[in-house]
Amino acid sequence: MRRALTAAIGGVVALVTLAGCGSSPVIDRFSIAGGGVTGVYYGFGEQLAGVLSSRLDSIVTVDETDGSVDNLFRVSDGRALLGFAQSDAAADAVAGTGAFAQPLGVLAAARLYDEYVHVVVRSDSDIAQISDFTGRAVSLGAPNSGVSIVATRVLDAAGVAPMNVDDYELGLADSIDALRAGDIEGFFWVGGLPTPGLAELFADMPTRLLSVESGVVDHVNAAHGGVYRLAEFPIGAYGRTEPTVTMTVPNYLMVAEDAPDELVREVLEVLFDSRSIIATEVPAAALLDRRQAIFTDPVALHPGAVTYYSETRR
């Protein structure tokens, strides 16, 4: 028996049992920390769990979570073997800053794709720019989410103190429901394109995307390590025809620092071999690029990931 990793918290058990001879582990069961069920993280995790279950002869499941910060804690304490996280949250986790009182024992397996900052408002709202959020009923994302990190930083850069907005602290599904009901006028979301829940919202309700201007992005980068970049939503995204500039942030597939090297190598082999299959359900997976996947600074790559990329280098 090479190792057994077991965690049981709040009735959720994530179990990885490694057995057998040599360096190839046998994996009985483990989970992937995803996100809200209407977001890209959950869909990506669901598809990845399916191919891993088939290829590794394991039971792999995806957990609904509050997002990046929650996922990093779950990977660190053993509730999940893998988890998705925005690069800014991951950087805070390894540094022990922001939402993390001390550094977490997590490493990167791959850079996956860039996520877009969505600032969504009702079309009948008079909110015209982010600075108009002062005093308004909005959602800055669920607690322990990467969305809340980004939203707070963007508001600060736009001259809005987060304490001066009426923050409902909702995840994506609840934010959409609250916007439909008229309880809030807008919300932040950070995710890949297209995010399923937002695609449905834009299709059947008059809504707008606010721009995140270059000055705001520059301010956020100056204060938080330069991991963000300015981009435009592609024309046609969510059926939109008007140009909208925004901020993007990379996301990473994260693992615990003590995860077995061979297991991480095998997970990456399955991920890259199956990306076209995953992309049929999660278009963002088509952006996965082995040459770009190694760029996870300031988070170090797991040794098993280093082995995989070295073996597959062309």
Secondary structure as the mmCIF struct_conf table of DSSP 4:
data_model
#
loop_
_struct_conf.conf_type_id
_struct_conf.id
_struct_conf.beg_label_comp_id
_struct_conf.beg_label_asym_id
_struct_conf.beg_label_seq_id
_struct_conf.end_label_comp_id
_struct_conf.end_label_asym_id
_struct_conf.end_label_seq_id
STRN STRN1 ARG A 3 ILE A 9
TURN_TY1_P TURN_TY1_P1 GLY A 10 GLY A 11
STRN STRN2 VAL A 12 LEU A 18
BEND BEND1 GLY A 20 CYS A 21
TURN_TY1_P TURN_TY1_P2 GLY A 22 SER A 23
STRN STRN3 ARG A 29 ALA A 33
TURN_TY1_P TURN_TY1_P3 VAL A 37 THR A 38
BEND BEND2 GLY A 39 GLY A 39
HELX_RH_AL_P HELX_RH_AL_P1 VAL A 40 ARG A 55
TURN_TY1_P TURN_TY1_P4 LEU A 56 ASP A 57
BEND BEND3 SER A 58 SER A 58
STRN STRN4 ILE A 59 ASP A 63
BEND BEND4 ASP A 66 ASP A 66
HELX_RH_AL_P HELX_RH_AL_P2 SER A 68 ASP A 77
TURN_TY1_P TURN_TY1_P5 GLY A 78 GLY A 78
BEND BEND5 ARG A 79 ARG A 79
BEND BEND6 LEU A 81 LEU A 81
STRN STRN5 LEU A 82 GLN A 86
HELX_RH_AL_P HELX_RH_AL_P3 SER A 87 ALA A 95
TURN_TY1_P TURN_TY1_P6 GLY A 96 GLY A 96
TURN_TY1_P TURN_TY1_P7 GLY A 98 ALA A 99
BEND BEND7 ALA A 101 GLN A 102
STRN STRN6 VAL A 106 ARG A 122
TURN_TY1_P TURN_TY1_P8 SER A 123 ASP A 124
BEND BEND8 SER A 125 SER A 125
BEND BEND9 GLN A 129 GLN A 129
HELX_RH_3T_P HELX_RH_3T_P1 ILE A 130 PHE A 133
TURN_TY1_P TURN_TY1_P9 THR A 134 GLY A 135
STRN STRN7 ALA A 137 SER A 139
TURN_TY1_P TURN_TY1_P10 PRO A 143 ASN A 144
BEND BEND10 SER A 145 SER A 145
HELX_RH_AL_P HELX_RH_AL_P4 GLY A 146 ALA A 157
TURN_TY1_P TURN_TY1_P11 ALA A 158 GLY A 159
HELX_RH_3T_P HELX_RH_3T_P2 PRO A 162 ASN A 164
BEND BEND11 VAL A 165 VAL A 165
STRN STRN8 ASP A 166 ASP A 167
HELX_RH_AL_P HELX_RH_AL_P5 LEU A 172 ALA A 181
TURN_TY1_P TURN_TY1_P12 GLY A 182 GLY A 182
BEND BEND12 ASP A 183 ASP A 183
BEND BEND13 GLU A 185 GLU A 185
STRN STRN9 GLY A 186 GLY A 191
BEND BEND14 LEU A 193 PRO A 194
HELX_RH_AL_P HELX_RH_AL_P6 PRO A 196 ASP A 204
BEND BEND15 MET A 205 MET A 205
STRN STRN10 THR A 207 LEU A 209
HELX_RH_AL_P HELX_RH_AL_P7 SER A 214 ALA A 223
TURN_TY1_P TURN_TY1_P13 HIS A 224 GLY A 226
STRN STRN11 ARG A 229 GLU A 232
HELX_LH_PP_P HELX_LH_PP_P1 PHE A 233 PRO A 234
TURN_TY1_P TURN_TY1_P14 ILE A 235 GLY A 236
HELX_RH_3T_P HELX_RH_3T_P3 ALA A 237 GLY A 239
BEND BEND16 GLU A 242 GLU A 242
STRN STRN12 VAL A 245 ALA A 256
TURN_TY1_P TURN_TY1_P15 GLU A 257 ASP A 258
BEND BEND17 ALA A 259 ALA A 259
HELX_RH_AL_P HELX_RH_AL_P8 ASP A 261 ASP A 273
TURN_TY1_P TURN_TY1_P16 SER A 274 SER A 274
HELX_RH_AL_P HELX_RH_AL_P9 ARG A 275 ALA A 279
TURN_TY1_P TURN_TY1_P17 THR A 280 GLU A 281
HELX_RH_3T_P HELX_RH_3T_P4 PRO A 283 LEU A 287
TURN_TY1_P TURN_TY1_P18 ARG A 290 ILE A 294
TURN_TY1_P TURN_TY1_P19 ASP A 297 PRO A 298
BEND BEND18 VAL A 299 VAL A 299
HELX_LH_PP_P HELX_LH_PP_P2 ALA A 300 ALA A 300
STRN STRN13 LEU A 301 LEU A 301
HELX_LH_PP_P HELX_LH_PP_P3 HIS A 302 HIS A 302
HELX_RH_AL_P HELX_RH_AL_P10 PRO A 303 THR A 312
#
